[in-house]
């Protein structure tokens, strides 16, 4: 299970926390990566935005996820705040337990 908690009560200083229950998440700067790493995962990932960010009301993060059944996924997580607060997730999931996500 993946849980997202968006705290946008102040659109000039907001956070979104992505938690993987029973598994882990590992951010990556390489959005073209197609192989999930086997280690280095943590319980959650926090995405921050606000007035000090180059894009104050929107932010994206790319991360690999290892689910509790030892399957892997790659996720693009986007958050937008301001007049309307929302988030989106795009991803690919390998249900066979392999780290190859092509």
DSSP file (Angstrom, degrees, kcal/mol; ACC not computed):
  #  RESIDUE AA STRUCTURE BP1 BP2  ACC     N-H-->O    O-->H-N    N-H-->O    O-->H-N    TCO  KAPPA ALPHA  PHI   PSI    X-CA   Y-CA   Z-CA
    1    1 A X              0   0    0      0, 0.0    20,-2.1     0, 0.0     2,-0.5   0.000 360.0 360.0 360.0 138.5    0.0    0.0    0.0
    2    2 A X  E     -A   20   0A   0     18,-0.2     2,-0.4     2,-0.0    18,-0.2  -0.969 360.0-167.2-115.5 127.0    1.2    3.5   -0.8
    3    3 A X  E     -A   19   0A   0     16,-3.0    16,-3.1    -2,-0.5     2,-0.5  -0.946   3.4-163.6-118.1 133.2   -0.2    6.4    1.3
    4    4 A X  E     -A   18   0A   0     -2,-0.4     2,-0.6    14,-0.2    14,-0.2  -0.973   2.2-169.8-118.5 127.5    0.2   10.1    0.4
    5    5 A X  E     -A   17   0A   0     12,-2.5    12,-2.5    -2,-0.5     2,-0.6  -0.961   6.8-166.5-116.2 113.7   -0.4   12.8    2.9
    6    6 A X  E     -A   16   0A   0     -2,-0.6     2,-0.7    10,-0.2    10,-0.2  -0.894   6.8-171.2-103.9 119.5   -0.5   16.3    1.5
    7    7 A X  E     +A   15   0A   0      8,-3.0     8,-1.6    -2,-0.6     3,-0.2  -0.867  25.9 148.1-109.2  95.9   -0.3   19.2    3.9
    8    8 A X        +     0   0    0     -2,-0.7     3,-0.3     6,-0.2    74,-0.2  -0.063  24.3 123.9-117.0  30.1   -1.1   22.3    1.8
    9    9 A X  S    S+     0   0    0      1,-0.3     2,-0.5     4,-0.1    -1,-0.1   0.811  85.4  37.3 -61.3 -27.7   -2.7   24.4    4.5
   10   10 A X  S >  S-     0   0    0      3,-0.3     3,-2.4    -3,-0.2    -1,-0.3  -0.914  75.9-163.8-121.3 101.7   -0.1   27.0    3.6
   11   11 A X  T 3  S+     0   0    0     -2,-0.5     3,-0.3     1,-0.3    70,-0.1   0.651  88.3  61.2 -63.1 -13.0    0.5   27.0   -0.1
   12   12 A X  T 3  S+     0   0    0      1,-0.3    39,-2.5    38,-0.2    40,-0.4   0.502 118.8  24.2 -89.5  -3.6    3.7   28.9    0.3
   13   13 A X  E <  S+ B   0  50A   0     -3,-2.4    -3,-0.3    37,-0.3    -1,-0.3  -0.551  85.8 155.1-157.7  85.1    5.3   26.2    2.4
   14   14 A X  E     - B   0  49A   0     35,-1.6    35,-2.1    -3,-0.3     2,-0.3  -0.741  22.3-161.2-118.0 161.3    3.8   22.7    1.8
   15   15 A X  E     -AB   7  48A   0     -8,-1.6    -8,-3.0    -2,-0.3     2,-0.4  -0.988   5.9-162.9-138.4 149.6    4.8   19.1    2.1
   16   16 A X  E     -AB   6  47A   0     31,-2.5    31,-3.3    -2,-0.3     2,-0.5  -0.994  12.1-160.3-129.4 125.1    3.7   15.8    0.6
   17   17 A X  E     -AB   5  46A   0    -12,-2.5   -12,-2.5    -2,-0.4     2,-0.6  -0.931   1.1-161.9-110.9 124.8    4.8   12.6    2.3
   18   18 A X  E     -AB   4  45A   0     27,-3.2    27,-2.3    -2,-0.5     2,-0.4  -0.927  12.6-173.5-106.2 119.4    4.7    9.3    0.4
   19   19 A X  E     -AB   3  44A   0    -16,-3.1   -16,-3.0    -2,-0.6     2,-0.7  -0.941  16.0-153.9-118.1 135.0    4.8    6.3    2.7
   20   20 A X  E >   -A    2   0A   0     23,-2.4     3,-1.3    -2,-0.4     2,-0.4  -0.921  20.5-139.3-108.1 108.6    5.1    2.7    1.5
   21   21 A X  T 3  S-     0   0    0    -20,-2.1    47,-0.5    -2,-0.7     3,-0.1  -0.526  83.3  -3.8 -72.6 122.2    3.5    0.4    4.1
   22   22 A X  T 3  S+     0   0    0     -2,-0.4    -1,-0.3     1,-0.3     2,-0.1   0.514 133.7  52.0  76.6   4.9    5.6   -2.8    4.7
   23   23 A X  S <  S-     0   0    0     -3,-1.3     2,-0.3   -22,-0.2    -1,-0.3  -0.324  80.5-110.8-138.9-138.9    8.0   -1.8    1.9
   24   24 A X  E     -C   66   0B   0     42,-2.5    42,-2.5    -3,-0.1     2,-0.4  -0.989   5.6-136.6-164.1 168.7   10.1    1.2    0.9
   25   25 A X  E     -CD  65  42B   0     17,-2.9    17,-2.3    -2,-0.3     2,-0.4  -0.986  11.3-169.9-134.9 142.5   10.7    4.1   -1.4
   26   26 A X  E     -C   64   0B   0     38,-2.8    38,-3.0    -2,-0.4    11,-0.1  -0.948  19.0-136.4-137.5 114.2   13.9    5.3   -2.9
   27   27 A X  E     -C   63   0B   0     -2,-0.4     2,-0.3    36,-0.3    36,-0.3  -0.303  20.8-169.0 -67.3 153.8   14.1    8.6   -4.8
   28   28 A X        -     0   0    0     34,-2.5    34,-0.5     1,-0.1    -2,-0.0  -0.996  25.4-155.9-143.1 141.0   16.1    8.8   -8.0
   29   29 A X  S    S+     0   0    0     -2,-0.3     2,-1.1     1,-0.1     3,-0.1   0.601  80.7  84.9 -87.9 -13.2   17.2   11.8  -10.1
   30   30 A X    >   +     0   0    0      1,-0.2     3,-1.4    32,-0.1    -1,-0.1  -0.750  53.2 179.0 -94.4  95.0   17.4    9.6  -13.3
   31   31 A X  T 3  S+     0   0    0     -2,-1.1    -1,-0.2     1,-0.3    32,-0.1   0.622  79.6  59.7 -72.3 -11.4   13.8    9.5  -14.7
   32   32 A X  T 3  S+     0   0    0     -3,-0.1    -1,-0.3     2,-0.0    -2,-0.1   0.481  76.0 121.2 -93.4  -2.1   15.0    7.3  -17.5
   33   33 A X    <   -     0   0    0     -3,-1.4     3,-0.1     1,-0.1    -5,-0.0  -0.343  37.4-177.3 -62.6 140.0   16.2    4.5  -15.2
   34   34 A X        +     0   0    0      1,-0.1    67,-3.9     2,-0.0     2,-0.5   0.360  59.4  73.3-121.1   1.8   14.5    1.2  -15.9
   35   35 A X  B    S-G  100   0C   0     65,-0.2     2,-0.2    66,-0.1    65,-0.2  -0.969  72.5-139.5-123.2 120.7   16.1   -1.1  -13.2
   36   36 A X        -     0   0    0     63,-2.9     2,-0.1    -2,-0.5    38,-0.1  -0.543  24.2-117.3 -74.9 137.1   15.0   -0.7   -9.6
   37   37 A X        -     0   0    0     -2,-0.2    -1,-0.1     1,-0.1   -11,-0.0  -0.391  13.3-136.6 -68.7 154.1   17.8   -1.0   -7.1
   38   38 A X  S    S+     0   0    0     -2,-0.1     2,-0.2     2,-0.0     3,-0.1   0.629  80.5  24.3 -88.6 -13.9   17.5   -3.9   -4.6
   39   39 A X  S    S+     0   0    0      1,-0.1    -2,-0.1   -13,-0.0   -13,-0.0  -0.826  80.8  73.2-140.2 178.9   18.5   -1.8   -1.5
   40   40 A X        +     0   0    0      1,-0.3     2,-0.2    -2,-0.2    -1,-0.1   0.643  62.1 146.4  89.1  16.5   18.6    1.7   -0.1
   41   41 A X        -     0   0    0     -3,-0.1    -1,-0.3   -15,-0.1     2,-0.3  -0.595  28.1-165.2 -88.5 147.2   14.9    2.0    0.5
   42   42 A X  B     -D   25   0B   0    -17,-2.3   -17,-2.9    -2,-0.2   -22,-0.2  -0.792  33.9-106.5-121.7 169.5   13.3    4.0    3.3
   43   43 A X  S    S+     0   0    0     -2,-0.3   -23,-2.4   -19,-0.2     2,-0.3   0.835  93.8   9.4 -65.8 -33.7    9.8    4.0    4.7
   44   44 A X  E     -B   19   0A   0    -25,-0.2     2,-0.4   -19,-0.1   -25,-0.2  -0.944  55.3-145.2-148.5 164.5    8.8    7.4    3.3
   45   45 A X  E     -B   18   0A   0    -27,-2.3   -27,-3.2    -2,-0.3     2,-0.5  -1.000  15.6-151.7-132.3 131.7    9.7   10.2    1.0
   46   46 A X  E     -B   17   0A   0     -2,-0.4     2,-0.5   -29,-0.2   -29,-0.2  -0.922   5.2-163.5-109.4 128.1    8.9   13.9    1.6
   47   47 A X  E     -B   16   0A   0    -31,-3.3   -31,-2.5    -2,-0.5     2,-0.4  -0.931  13.3-165.6-107.5 129.1    8.4   16.3   -1.2
   48   48 A X  E     +B   15   0A   0     -2,-0.5     2,-0.3   -33,-0.2   -33,-0.2  -0.887  14.3 160.7-119.8 148.5    8.6   20.0   -0.3
   49   49 A X  E     +B   14   0A   0    -35,-2.1   -35,-1.6    -2,-0.4     2,-0.3  -0.925  12.7 113.7-150.2 175.6    7.6   23.1   -2.1
   50   50 A X  E >  S-B   13   0A   0     -2,-0.3     3,-2.1   -37,-0.2   -37,-0.3  -0.949  76.1 -33.3 147.7-167.1    6.8   26.7   -1.4
   51   51 A X  T 3  S+     0   0    0    -39,-2.5     5,-0.2    -2,-0.3   -38,-0.1   0.721 128.8  53.9 -61.7 -23.7    7.9   30.2   -2.0
   52   52 A X  T 3  S+     0   0    0    -40,-0.4    -1,-0.3     4,-0.1     2,-0.2   0.484  91.3  94.6 -89.2  -1.9   11.6   29.3   -1.8
   53   53 A X  S X  S-     0   0    0     -3,-2.1     3,-0.6     1,-0.1     4,-0.1  -0.587  83.3-124.2 -87.0 149.1   11.2   26.7   -4.5
   54   54 A X  T 3  S+     0   0    0      1,-0.3     2,-0.4    -2,-0.2    -1,-0.1   0.823 116.4  33.6 -60.6 -29.0   11.9   27.5   -8.2
   55   55 A X  T >  S-     0   0    0      3,-0.2     3,-1.6     1,-0.1    -1,-0.3  -0.768  83.1-173.8-123.1  83.1    8.4   26.2   -8.9
   56   56 A X  T <  S+     0   0    0     -3,-0.6    -1,-0.1    -2,-0.4    -4,-0.1   0.735  77.3  35.4 -57.1 -31.5    6.6   27.3   -5.7
   57   57 A X  T 3  S+     0   0    0     -8,-0.1    24,-2.9     1,-0.1     2,-0.3   0.326 118.4  42.0-111.0   9.2    3.2   25.7   -6.3
   58   58 A X  E <   + E   0  80B   0     -3,-1.6     2,-0.3    22,-0.2    22,-0.2  -0.995  55.3 169.5-152.3 150.8    4.2   22.5   -8.1
   59   59 A X  E     - E   0  79B   0     20,-2.2    20,-2.7    -2,-0.3     2,-0.3  -0.985  13.4-155.7-157.5 150.8    6.8   19.8   -7.7
   60   60 A X  E     - E   0  78B   0     -2,-0.3     2,-0.3    18,-0.2    18,-0.2  -0.962   7.0-172.1-130.5 150.5    7.6   16.4   -9.1
   61   61 A X  E     - E   0  77B   0     16,-2.4    16,-3.2    -2,-0.3     2,-0.4  -0.997  12.1-149.8-140.1 143.2    9.6   13.5   -7.8
   62   62 A X  E     + E   0  76B   0    -34,-0.5   -34,-2.5    -2,-0.3     2,-0.3  -0.933  28.9 163.1-110.3 136.1   10.7   10.2   -9.4
   63   63 A X  E     -CE  27  75B   0     12,-2.5    12,-3.3    -2,-0.4     2,-0.3  -0.997  35.4-126.9-152.3 153.0   11.2    7.2   -7.1
   64   64 A X  E     -CE  26  74B   0    -38,-3.0   -38,-2.8    -2,-0.3     2,-0.4  -0.781  27.1-156.4 -95.6 147.5   11.5    3.5   -7.0
   65   65 A X  E     -CE  25  73B   0      8,-2.9     8,-2.2    -2,-0.3     2,-0.6  -0.984  12.5-161.7-128.0 135.3    9.2    1.5   -4.7
   66   66 A X  E     -CE  24  72B   0    -42,-2.5   -42,-2.5    -2,-0.4     6,-0.2  -0.977  23.1-149.7-112.0 117.0    9.6   -2.0   -3.2
   67   67 A X    >   -     0   0    0      4,-2.8     3,-2.2    -2,-0.6     4,-0.1  -0.324  29.4 -99.2 -83.8 167.8    6.2   -3.2   -2.1
   68   68 A X  T 3  S+     0   0    0    -47,-0.5    -1,-0.1     1,-0.3   -46,-0.1   0.692 123.2  58.0 -64.0 -18.5    5.6   -5.6    0.9
   69   69 A X  T 3  S-     0   0    0      2,-0.1    -1,-0.3     0, 0.0     3,-0.1   0.213 120.9-107.9 -93.1  16.2    5.3   -8.6   -1.5
   70   70 A X  S <  S+     0   0    0     -3,-2.2     2,-0.3     1,-0.3    -2,-0.2   0.796  76.4 134.3  60.7  33.4    8.9   -7.8   -2.8
   71   71 A X        -     0   0    0     -4,-0.1    -4,-2.8    25,-0.0     2,-0.3  -0.765  46.2-134.1-102.5 160.1    7.7   -6.5   -6.2
   72   72 A X  E     +EF  66  94B   0     22,-0.8    22,-2.7    26,-0.5     2,-0.3  -0.822  22.0 177.2-120.0 152.6    9.1   -3.3   -7.6
   73   73 A X  E     -EF  65  93B   0     -8,-2.2    -8,-2.9    -2,-0.3     2,-0.4  -0.968  22.3-138.8-145.3 159.2    7.6   -0.2   -9.2
   74   74 A X  E     -EF  64  92B   0     18,-2.3    18,-1.9    -2,-0.3     2,-0.4  -0.993  27.5-168.6-119.4 131.0    8.8    3.2  -10.6
   75   75 A X  E     -EF  63  91B   0    -12,-3.3   -12,-2.5    -2,-0.4     2,-0.6  -0.952  22.5-157.9-126.3 139.2    6.6    6.2   -9.8
   76   76 A X  E     -EF  62  90B   0     14,-3.2    14,-2.3    -2,-0.4     2,-0.5  -0.979  23.4-166.6-107.0 119.7    6.5    9.8  -11.0
   77   77 A X  E     -EF  61  89B   0    -16,-3.2   -16,-2.4    -2,-0.6     2,-0.4  -0.929   5.2-173.0-114.2 125.6    4.7   11.7   -8.2
   78   78 A X  E     -EF  60  88B   0     10,-2.5    10,-2.2    -2,-0.5     2,-0.4  -0.934   4.3-171.2-121.5 143.7    3.4   15.2   -8.9
   79   79 A X  E     -EF  59  87B   0    -20,-2.7   -20,-2.2    -2,-0.4     2,-0.4  -0.992   2.3-176.6-132.2 138.8    2.0   17.8   -6.4
   80   80 A X  E     +EF  58  86B   0      6,-2.7     6,-2.5    -2,-0.4     2,-0.3  -0.999   5.9 178.8-135.8 134.3    0.3   21.1   -7.2
   81   81 A X        +     0   0    0    -24,-2.9     2,-0.5    -2,-0.4     3,-0.2  -0.754  36.6  74.3-124.8 173.6   -1.0   23.6   -4.6
   82   82 A X  S    S+     0   0    0     -2,-0.3     3,-0.1   -74,-0.2   -71,-0.1  -0.987 104.9   3.4 128.0-127.2   -2.6   26.9   -4.8
   83   83 A X  S    S+     0   0    0     -2,-0.5     2,-0.4     1,-0.2    -1,-0.2   0.917 142.3  21.4 -62.3 -42.8   -6.2   27.5   -5.8
   84   84 A X  S    S-     0   0    0     -3,-0.2     2,-0.5     2,-0.0    -1,-0.2  -0.997  78.3-147.1-126.3 131.3   -6.8   23.7   -6.0
   85   85 A X        +     0   0    0     -2,-0.4     2,-0.3    -3,-0.1    -4,-0.2  -0.828  34.7 141.5 -97.3 131.6   -4.6   21.2   -4.3
   86   86 A X  E     -F   80   0B   0     -6,-2.5    -6,-2.7    -2,-0.5     2,-0.3  -0.981  29.9-154.1-157.6 168.1   -4.0   17.9   -6.0
   87   87 A X  E     -F   79   0B   0     -2,-0.3     2,-0.3    -8,-0.2    -8,-0.2  -0.952   7.4-159.5-139.9 161.4   -1.4   15.2   -6.7
   88   88 A X  E     -F   78   0B   0    -10,-2.2   -10,-2.5    -2,-0.3     2,-0.4  -0.977   3.3-156.6-139.2 156.2   -0.9   12.5   -9.4
   89   89 A X  E     -F   77   0B   0     -2,-0.3     2,-0.4   -12,-0.2   -12,-0.2  -0.996   9.0-179.5-133.0 128.1    1.0    9.3   -9.6
   90   90 A X  E     +F   76   0B   0    -14,-2.3   -14,-3.2    -2,-0.4     2,-0.3  -0.974  25.1 142.5-119.1 140.6    2.2    7.7  -12.9
   91   91 A X  E     -F   75   0B   0     -2,-0.4     2,-0.4   -16,-0.2   -16,-0.2  -0.987  44.0-127.3-165.4 175.0    4.0    4.4  -12.7
   92   92 A X  E     -F   74   0B   0    -18,-1.9   -18,-2.3    -2,-0.3     2,-0.4  -0.995  23.0-162.4-133.5 139.6    5.0    1.0  -13.9
   93   93 A X  E     -F   73   0B   0     -2,-0.4     2,-0.8   -20,-0.2   -20,-0.2  -0.986  12.5-149.3-129.7 128.0    4.9   -2.1  -11.7
   94   94 A X  E >   -F   72   0B   0    -22,-2.7     3,-1.2    -2,-0.4   -22,-0.8  -0.857  10.7-170.8 -96.3 106.0    6.6   -5.4  -12.3
   95   95 A X  T 3  S+     0   0    0     -2,-0.8    -1,-0.1     1,-0.2   -22,-0.0   0.534  76.2  71.6 -75.4  -6.5    4.3   -8.0  -10.7
   96   96 A X  T 3  S-     0   0    0      2,-0.1    -1,-0.2   -24,-0.1     3,-0.1   0.526 109.7-112.6 -88.7  -5.0    6.9  -10.8  -11.1
   97   97 A X  S <  S+     0   0    0     -3,-1.2     2,-0.2     1,-0.3    -2,-0.1   0.534  72.9 134.3  87.5   5.8    9.3   -9.4   -8.4
   98   98 A X        -     0   0    0      2,-0.1   -26,-0.5   -26,-0.1    -1,-0.3  -0.551  59.2-135.0 -87.4 155.0   12.0   -8.5  -10.9
   99   99 A X  S    S+     0   0    0     -2,-0.2   -63,-2.9    -3,-0.1     2,-0.5   0.566  75.5 105.0 -86.3  -8.6   13.8   -5.2  -10.8
  100  100 A X  B     +G   35   0C   0    -65,-0.2   -65,-0.2     1,-0.1    -2,-0.1  -0.632  44.6 179.3 -75.8 120.2   13.5   -4.7  -14.6
  101  101 A X              0   0    0    -67,-3.9   -66,-0.1    -2,-0.5    -1,-0.1  -0.041 360.0 360.0-115.5  30.0   10.8   -2.1  -15.1
  102  102 A X              0   0    0    -68,-0.2    -1,-0.2   -10,-0.0   -67,-0.1   0.460 360.0 360.0 -83.8 360.0   10.8   -1.7  -18.9
